Amino acid sequence: MEELGRSVKQGVLGSKRAAAGVCISSPPEAPARGKSIVIGVGTPTSYDFEKLLKAYNSMKEEKRISDMEVQALKERFEKAVAKLVKQGRTPRSNLTKRIYEATDDEDLDNHGRREERRDDLTIRPSPPKRTFGRLAKKAAATKRAEFLKETKKYLKRLKKHDLQLLCGKEGITFITCEQVINEIAELRTALAFDDRQQKRARSIPDSEPDDNRDDDHDGVGGHATQPVEVDEDEQIVDE
């Protein structure tokens, strides 16, 4: 019996494989039964492209419609502002007016009326009180600045040779083109405007002495041409 047991044991041990061979040759896990499914590797079909294209076109159309709405709102706002500017008004918020209208307190109502009057004053401002002299000075200064600007613009179009010729006529030393343009423009502006003002200033006081001179001359002439009546008796006595 012992021999039979040893022979059976040896047969069992001889039929087993070594542990090292089992670990190397056997797979780590049993293969899955059935058909394997591959995810994320397949190429997109034409149907997928159509879906993407349709979604892109819809988003593009929505963006175009929103841009058109924004542009229309901008145009409406610009027209409203232009209309207010033509009427002499400025766009302002009526938040205080709506707040006071929502309340029933008399003091708040009175305050709201004062605010409305104040808004009316700011919307339609009264013209400032200015004398004729100030307006004349302002108009003269504006014309002088415009004349100086146009003269400089004209001189900048000229060439260097032409500027040198103008320097010879005006008696200006040529250093740089910019210096010559500024000096000639200032000189012509002074001749155009300062002489006019001096002539106007002279014409007003000079007219008064001329009138006085005419009066004096008439008076002297009147005394010289007055006839003197002398009696014949007085002439004989004097002789």
FINU-896043 format. One record per residue: x, y, z negated of N, C-alpha, C in turn; residue in one letter. Coordinates in steps of 0.02 Angstrom, whole numbers, plus 50000, padded with zeros to 5 digits. Layout:
N
XYZXYZXYZa
...
***
This chain:
239
500414993950000500005000050000500435006250000m
500965005849962501405011649959501715012950027e
501905007650061502205008450127501695011350176e
501065009050171500545011650215500425019050202l
500435020950139500325028050123500885032350150g
501525029750144502085033750168502075034350243r
501865029050278501835029350351501295034250375s
500725034150341500195038850359500415046050346v
500755047050291500995053750275501505056150325k
501955051950346502445053950396502125055350463q
501605051350478501265052650542500915059450542g
500615061050486500285067750481500785073350485v
501335072650449501845077850451502165078350520l
502245072950556502535073150622502085076350673g
501425075850663500955078950711500895086550702s
501075089450646501035096650635501615100350666k
501465106650690501995110850718502315115050664r
502885117650679503235121850630502885128550625a
502955131750567502635138250555502915143650600a
503565143350613503875148550656503605148150726a
503535142150753503275141350820502555143450825g
502175142350773501475144350773501405151850775v
501805155450736501755162850733501965166050798c
502435163250834502685166450895502225164950954i
502015158650962501655156751022500905157951016s
500615157750955499895158550951499705165850956s
499125167550984498885174550986498685176950917p
498715183650905498525186150838497795185150823p
497375185350874496655184350863496375180750924e
495805177650914495505173850968495225178551020a
495285176851084495015181151137494255181551134p
493995187451151493275188451149492945184551205a
492375181851187492015178151237491555182751276r
491445181651338491015185851380491415190751423g
491055195051461491365199751507491585206051469k
492205208051480492465214051447492185220351481s
492045225551441491775231951466492315237251461i
492465240651515492965246051516492595252751510v
492795256851461492465263251447492935268951464i
492685273951502493075279951515493595279251569g
493595274051604494105273051656493805273751726v
493155272951733492845273151799492845280151828g
492885281051894492885287451928492175290351931t
492105297151927491435300251931491125299252000p
490495298251999490125297252062489875303852090t
489585303552149489305309552180488715312352140s
488365307952106487805310252064488065314552006y
488635312551977488935316551924489145323451950d
489445323652009489645330052038489035334552051f
488495331652074487895335552086487615338452021e
487635334551967487395337151903487825342951878k
488495342051883488935347451862488845353751904l
488775352851970488685358652014488025362151999l
487505358351986486855361351970486895365351905k
487225362551854487295366151791487705372551799a
488245372251839488665378151851488275383551888y
487885381651938487485386551976486955389751932n
486645385851888486135388751844486445393751795s
487035392151768487375396851723487585403151760m
487815402351821488015408051862487415412551877k
486855409651892486255413551907486005417251844e
486025413951787485835417351725486295423251710e
486935422451722487405427951711487265433751758k
487115432151821486965437451870486325441251850r
485815437751826485195441051806485315445451745i
485715443051697485855447151638486265453351656s
486735452751703487115458551726486665463651760d
486185461251800485715465851833485285469451782m
485065465951729484665469251678485065474551641e
485695472951625486125477951591486235484051635v
486355482951700486455488551746485835492851752q
485245489651753484625493451757484515497651694a
484675494851636484615498651574485105504551573l
485705503551598486185509051601485935514651646k
485665512851704485405517951750484825521751719e
484385518251684483815521651651484065526451598r
484565524251560484835528651507485165534751537f
485555533851591485885539551623485375544451651e
484835541951681484315546451707483975550251651k
483845546951595483535550351538483985555751510a
484625554351504485095559351479485155565251527v
485185563751592485225569151642484605573551639a
484025570551630483395574351625483405578851564k
483645576351507483695580451447484185586151455l
484745584751489485245590051500484965595551544v
484575593651596484275598651639483775603051601k
483425600051553482945603851513483265607651457q
483925607151450484275610651396484235607151330g
484125600551330484075596751268484645591651265r
484745589151204485235583951192484895578051159t
485075571851177484755566051146484925565551072p
484425564951029484535564350958484035559150930r
484205556550872483785551450840483215554850803s
482615551850806482035554350770481885550050709n
482425547450677482325543150620482035546950561l
482285552950548482025556850491481295558650502t
481115560150564480425561850579479955555950565k
480165549950585479745544150573479695542450498r
480255543650461480235542350390479745546950355i
479765553450374479315558250342478585557050363y
478475554650423477795553150443477505547150405e
477945542550385477705536650348477525538150276a
477765543650249477615545550179477035550350177t
476705550750118476125555150108476285561050063d
476895561850043477065567349997477075573850036d
476775579050006476735585550040477425588650047e
477835587949995478495590949999478905587750055d
478835581250061479195577950115478935580050183l
478275581150187477985583450250478245590350268d
478275594850217478525601550230479265601250250n
479635596850216480335596250234480405593550305h
479955588850323479985586250391479825591550443g
479355596150426479205601550472479805606150481r
480145607550425480745611750430481265608350473r
481335601650465481815598050507481625598450580e
480965598050595480745598450664480895605350693e
480775610550652480935617350676481685617950689r
482075615050644482795615250653483005611550715r
482685605750728482825602150789482645606150851d
482075609650847481875613850904482385619250916d
482665622050862483165627250871483795624450903l
483985618350883484575615450913484455613050984t
483835611150998483675608851066483645614751114i
483325620151093483275626051136483625631951101r
484295632151106484645637551071484535644251105p
484495649351063484415656051089485085658551115s
485095662351169485735664651196486085669351148p
486745668751140487095673151093487095680351117p
487095684851067487085691951083487795694151101k
487865696351162488515698651186488425705351221r
488905709451212488885715951245489105715351317t
488955720551355489135720451425489895720551434f
490245723851389490965724151394491295717451385g
491045713451337491335706851327491215702351387r
490605702751413490455698651472490885700651532l
490995707151540491405709551595492125707251587a
492385707551524493075705251513493145697751526k
492645694051503492665686751514492635685051588k
492205688551625492155687251697492805689151733a
493105694751712493735696851743494295691851728a
494315689351666494835684451649494735677951688a
494115676051698493975669951736494185670751809t
494005676451838494205677751908494965678051915k
495295681151866496025681651869496345674751867r
496095670351822496365663651817496245659651881a
495655660351911495515656851974495965659352030e
496065665952033496495668852085497215666352077f
497455666152014498135663852001498215656452021l
497715652452006497735645352022497745644252098k
497305647752134497285647052206497925649452239e
498215654852212498845657452240499405652452231t
499455649452172499965644352161499855638352207k
499235636452216499085630752260499305632252332k
499195638452354499395640352422500155640552428y
500505643152377501225643752381501565636852378l
501265632152343501565625452339501565621852407k
501125623952452501115620852518501675623352563r
501975629052546502495631952588503155628152578l
503585628752629504245625652626504735630352590k
505325627652578505835631552541506045637752580k
506105637152646506315642852687505795648452683h
505165646652686504635651652682504635655052613d
504765651152561504795654152494505385658952488l
505945657352520506515661852519506355668452556q
505985667952610505785674052645505335678352602l
504865675152567504435678952522504825682052465l
505345678652441505765681452388506105687852413c
506345687652476506655693652503506165699452509g
505545698052527505045703352533504845706152465k
504765701652416504535703852351505095706252305e
505725705052325506275707152283506385702552223g
506295695952233506375691052180506985686752195i
507375685152143507955680852151507735673552153t
507945669952203507745662952211508205658552169f
507895654852122508265650052081507995643052094i
507365642152080507025635852095506355637352128t
506085632352161505445633252195504885634652145c
504885631052089504365632052039504395639052009e
505015641351996505095648151968504855653452017q
505005652452081504785657252132504025657252139v
503735651352139503005650852146502655654452088i
502905653352027502595656451968502655664051971n
503255666451988503365673751989502965677152044e
502955674152103502575677252158501825677152142i
501585671652114500875671252097500695676452043a
501115677151992500985682151940501005689251969e
501485690452014501545697052044500935698752086l
500715694152127500125695452169499495696052128r
499445692152075498855692752031498845699451996t
499435701751974499465708251942499285713851990a
499535713252052499375718352102498635718252119l
498335712352120497635711852140497155714052085a
497325712752022496845714051968497035720051924f
497685720651907497875726051862497795732851896d
497955733251961497875739551997497135741552000d
496695736752010495975738352011495745741151945r
495975737951890495765740451825496045747351811q
496685748551832496975755151821496615760451862q
496425758751923496065763551965495385765151935k
495055759951909494405761151878494475765451815r
495005764051776495105767951715495285775151731a
495655776151786495845782951805495255786751834r
494835783351871494285786851905493785789651855s
493705786551797493215789051748493455795451714i
494075795851685494285802151654494455807551704p
494695805651764494895810751812494295814551839d
493715811551838493125814951865492905820751821s
493025820151754492805825351708493205831751717e
493895831551718494255837751729494115840851796p
493975836751847493815839651912493175843751908d
492685841151870492075844951862492195851451824d
492645851051773492795857051735493165862151777n
493625859451820493985864051864493515867451912r
493045863651938492565866751984492165872151949d
491985870751886491595875751849492005881951837d
492665880951817493095886651805493205890651868d
493305887051923493425890451986492805894552007h
492225891551996491615895252012491535901351968d
491745900551905491675906251860492135911851880g
492765910151896493245915351916493035918551980v
492825914552027492605917252091492005921752082g
491585919852035490985923852023491155930651996g
491645930851950491855937251923492205941451976h
492595938252021492965942052071492505944852124a
491965941552138491535943852192490945947952167t
490915949052101490345952952076490415960252099q
489905963252126489945970352147489915974952086p
490315980152089490335985152035490055991652062v
489545993952029489216000152050489516006052011e
489776010752047490086016652017489746022852044v
489566027252000489236033452022489746038152053d
489506042452096489946047152129490216052352080e
489836054152029490066059151981490656056551941d
490626050151922491176047251884491806046951926e
491746045651991492336045552033492666052452038q
492276057752042492556064552047492906066351983i
492626064551927492936066251863493596062651856v
493616056451876494236052651870494776055551913d
494596057851970495096060752013495386067051981e
***
